[in-house]
Amino acid sequence: MVSFLVTKAQEVSVAGRFEGDTVKLGEPIRYFLTARYPQQYQLLFPDSTFAFTPFEFLKKQFVVTKTQNGISYDSAVYTLATFEIDSLQLLTLPVFRVQGQDCLTYLARTDTVFFKELVQTVPDSLAANQLPLKTNTAYSPVSWILNYPLLLIVGGGSILLAIIGWIAFGKKIRKYFTLKRLHRSHQAFLNQFEKSVEVLKNQFSPERAESSVTLWKQYMEELSALPYTKFTSREILERDSSDLKQALQSVDRMVYGRMSPTTLDSFHQLKDFTQSRFNKKIEEVKHG
């Protein structure tokens, strides 16, 4: 359950703003989100899985929490881009306060930017004397004549053979290419995930841990057709398997609690779970 509160409460103050007042198509723009709150509260900022519509997420930089006289101050810098052409584009981001099994949501005030068009006007037509045309009235002979009856016979025969072949072998062909795509995607995920965990092992940071678990969620979303990137850890456990409980709780402590782990076994558990689901998917396709 998530409760929404006013942008500025008595104990928690949230503010958000763009770096500038204009944005161009596809060019990065930074958005600053800050929160001031009592140090005993636990606050979470949006990550890469959050919907930044009409903007697209590029990266996030988190500033280390500062605490003075019992008041903590957090801030994050989001680098975004837009591919929409609305003249006025708005954004407001939330900050979540963890409270038992619920979350309280504090919204920053909406900030706006103006879309800067690169092409102001597009001419409908050009005058004939302005077109780069060359005049040539000389006769150009036709070198050959297309044999339409022969073309129709060959084309019709090819289509008929293709239909017969698809009826006879279509299912096997679809399975072959589906299995090939699944194996290719799985190997690509393993390479990326293992490289990400290796980097995390050499130099831990909450951002690197978040990047690794995002890779896992994106692949699981592709494999299962479920929106893993939008699921919280609790929602994943409700829909999938309690076997992941310890692993996901450990990852949440790294990302949101900013706690350095003693081991990275939780990521190996995620990898093993993915391997199991991949094997199950392969069997489903083979016998489907």
C-alpha positions in Angstrom: 0.0 0.0 0.0 1.4 3.4 -1.0 0.0 6.7 0.5 0.5 10.0 -1.2 1.3 13.1 0.8 1.7 16.8 0.1 5.0 17.9 -1.4 6.1 19.6 1.7 5.1 18.1 5.0 6.0 19.3 8.5 8.9 16.8 8.8 9.8 15.9 5.3 10.6 18.5 2.6 11.0 17.4 -1.1 12.0 19.6 -4.0 12.7 18.9 -7.6 13.7 21.1 -10.6 15.3 20.9 -14.0 18.8 22.4 -14.6 17.5 24.6 -17.4 14.3 25.9 -18.8 14.6 24.5 -22.4 15.3 21.1 -23.8 16.1 19.8 -27.3 15.0 16.6 -29.0 17.2 13.7 -27.7 19.7 15.9 -25.8 20.4 15.1 -22.1 18.9 17.4 -19.4 19.6 17.1 -15.7 16.8 17.0 -13.0 17.7 17.6 -9.3 15.7 15.9 -6.6 16.4 16.7 -2.9 14.8 15.6 0.4 15.2 16.9 3.9 13.9 14.7 6.7 14.5 13.4 10.3 17.5 11.1 10.4 15.4 8.1 11.8 13.3 7.9 8.6 14.3 5.7 5.7 13.7 7.4 2.4 14.0 5.9 -1.1 14.5 7.8 -4.4 13.2 6.6 -7.8 15.5 4.3 -9.7 15.9 3.4 -13.4 12.7 1.3 -13.3 10.5 4.3 -12.5 8.4 5.8 -15.3 9.8 9.3 -16.1 7.2 10.0 -18.8 7.5 12.1 -21.1 11.2 11.7 -20.5 13.5 8.7 -20.8 16.0 7.7 -18.1 19.7 7.9 -19.0 21.5 7.7 -15.6 21.3 8.6 -12.0 23.9 10.1 -9.6 23.3 9.9 -5.9 24.9 12.2 -3.3 26.0 10.7 0.0 23.5 11.5 2.8 24.5 14.4 5.1 23.1 14.6 8.6 23.3 17.5 11.1 21.4 18.1 14.3 19.2 15.1 13.7 18.2 16.2 10.2 19.3 14.3 7.1 19.7 15.7 3.6 19.7 13.5 0.5 19.9 14.5 -3.2 20.1 12.8 -6.6 20.8 14.0 -10.1 18.9 12.3 -12.9 20.0 12.7 -16.5 17.0 12.4 -18.8 16.2 12.9 -22.5 12.9 13.5 -24.3 11.8 12.4 -27.7 8.4 14.1 -27.5 7.7 17.4 -29.3 5.2 18.9 -27.0 6.0 22.6 -26.5 5.7 22.4 -22.7 6.9 19.3 -20.9 6.3 18.6 -17.2 7.8 16.3 -14.6 7.3 15.6 -10.9 9.2 12.9 -9.0 8.3 11.2 -5.7 10.4 10.2 -2.7 9.3 7.2 -0.7 9.4 6.8 3.0 9.6 3.2 4.2 7.1 2.6 7.1 6.7 -1.0 8.1 5.2 -2.8 5.1 3.8 0.4 3.6 5.3 3.4 1.9 4.5 7.1 2.2 5.0 9.1 -1.0 6.1 12.7 -1.0 5.9 14.5 -4.3 8.1 17.4 -5.4 6.4 20.3 -7.0 5.9 20.0 -10.8 8.7 21.6 -12.9 8.4 22.4 -16.6 10.8 22.9 -19.5 10.1 24.3 -23.0 10.8 22.2 -26.0 13.1 24.0 -28.4 12.4 23.2 -32.1 15.4 23.0 -34.4 13.3 23.6 -37.5 10.9 26.5 -37.2 9.2 26.3 -40.5 9.0 23.8 -43.4 8.3 25.2 -46.9 5.4 23.5 -48.7 6.9 23.8 -52.2 9.7 25.5 -54.2 9.4 27.6 -57.3 10.2 25.7 -60.5 13.1 28.0 -61.3 14.6 27.2 -57.9 14.7 23.4 -58.5 18.0 21.8 -59.5 16.5 20.3 -62.7 18.1 19.4 -66.0 16.0 19.3 -69.2 16.5 16.4 -71.6 13.9 15.9 -74.4 15.9 13.2 -76.3 14.2 9.9 -76.8 15.5 7.1 -74.5 14.8 3.7 -76.1 13.5 0.8 -74.0 16.1 -2.0 -73.9 13.8 -4.8 -73.1 10.2 -5.7 -72.5 9.1 -7.5 -69.3 7.5 -10.9 -69.9 4.5 -10.5 -67.5 2.9 -14.0 -68.1 6.3 -15.7 -67.3 6.7 -13.5 -64.3 3.2 -14.4 -63.0 3.9 -18.1 -63.5 7.3 -18.0 -61.7 6.0 -15.8 -58.9 2.8 -17.9 -58.4 4.9 -21.1 -58.4 7.3 -19.7 -55.8 4.5 -18.6 -53.5 2.8 -22.0 -53.8 6.0 -23.8 -52.9 6.6 -21.4 -50.0 3.1 -22.1 -48.7 3.5 -25.9 -49.0 6.9 -25.7 -47.3 5.6 -23.6 -44.5 2.6 -26.0 -43.9 5.0 -29.0 -43.8 7.9 -27.5 -41.9 6.6 -24.2 -40.4 6.3 -25.5 -36.8 9.9 -26.9 -36.8 11.2 -23.7 -38.4 9.6 -21.5 -35.8 10.9 -23.7 -33.0 14.4 -23.6 -34.4 14.6 -19.8 -34.6 12.9 -19.4 -31.2 15.4 -21.7 -29.5 18.2 -20.0 -31.3 17.0 -16.6 -30.1 16.5 -17.8 -26.6 20.0 -19.2 -26.4 21.6 -16.1 -27.9 19.7 -13.8 -25.4 20.6 -16.0 -22.5 24.3 -16.0 -23.3 24.2 -12.3 -23.7 22.6 -11.9 -20.3 25.1 -14.2 -18.6 28.0 -12.2 -20.1 26.6 -8.9 -19.0 25.5 -10.0 -15.6 28.7 -11.8 -14.7 30.7 -8.8 -15.8 28.5 -6.4 -13.8 28.8 -8.6 -10.6 32.6 -8.8 -11.1 32.8 -5.0 -11.2 30.6 -4.9 -8.1 32.9 -7.4 -6.3 36.0 -5.3 -7.0 34.4 -2.0 -6.0 31.0 -2.0 -4.3 28.5 0.8 -4.6 24.7 0.9 -4.3 24.5 2.2 -7.9 26.5 -0.8 -9.2 24.3 -3.1 -7.2 21.2 -1.5 -8.6 22.6 -1.8 -12.2 23.2 -5.5 -11.7 19.7 -6.3 -10.4 18.2 -4.1 -13.2 20.0 -6.3 -15.7 18.4 -9.4 -14.0 15.0 -7.8 -14.0 15.2 -6.8 -17.7 16.2 -10.4 -18.7 13.5 -12.0 -16.5 10.9 -9.7 -18.1 12.0 -10.8 -21.6 12.0 -14.5 -20.6 8.7 -14.6 -18.7 6.7 -11.7 -20.4 6.0 -10.3 -16.9 6.9 -6.6 -16.0 9.7 -7.5 -13.6 11.3 -4.0 -14.1 8.2 -2.5 -12.5 7.9 -5.0 -9.7 9.1 -4.4 -6.2 10.9 -7.3 -4.4 7.7 -8.1 -2.5 5.7 -8.2 -5.8 8.3 -10.6 -7.3 8.0 -12.9 -4.4 4.2 -12.9 -4.5 4.2 -13.8 -8.3 7.2 -16.0 -8.6 9.0 -17.9 -5.9 9.8 -17.6 -2.2 13.2 -19.1 -3.0 14.3 -15.6 -3.9 13.3 -14.0 -0.6 16.8 -14.0 1.0 18.5 -12.9 -2.2 16.1 -10.0 -2.9 16.2 -8.8 0.7 20.0 -8.8 0.6 20.0 -6.8 -2.7 17.5 -4.3 -1.3 19.8 -3.7 1.7 22.7 -3.0 -0.7 20.6 -0.7 -3.0 18.3 1.1 -0.6 20.1 0.6 2.7 23.5 1.3 1.1 25.0 -1.5 3.1 28.1 -3.2 1.8 27.7 -7.0 1.8 30.1 -9.6 3.0 29.5 -11.8 0.0 27.7 -11.5 -3.3 25.9 -14.9 -3.0 22.5 -13.1 -3.5 23.5 -12.3 -7.1 24.6 -15.9 -7.7 21.2 -17.0 -6.4 19.5 -14.7 -8.9 21.6 -16.2 -11.7 20.8 -19.8 -10.6 17.1 -18.9 -10.5 17.3 -17.4 -14.0 19.1 -20.5 -15.3 16.3 -22.7 -13.9 13.6 -20.6 -15.6 15.6 -20.6 -18.9 15.8 -24.4 -18.9 12.1 -24.6 -18.2 11.4 -22.2 -21.1 13.5 -24.2 -23.5 11.6 -27.4 -22.6 8.3 -25.6 -23.1 9.3 -24.5 -26.6 10.7 -27.9 -27.5 7.5 -29.7 -26.5 5.1 -26.9 -27.4 
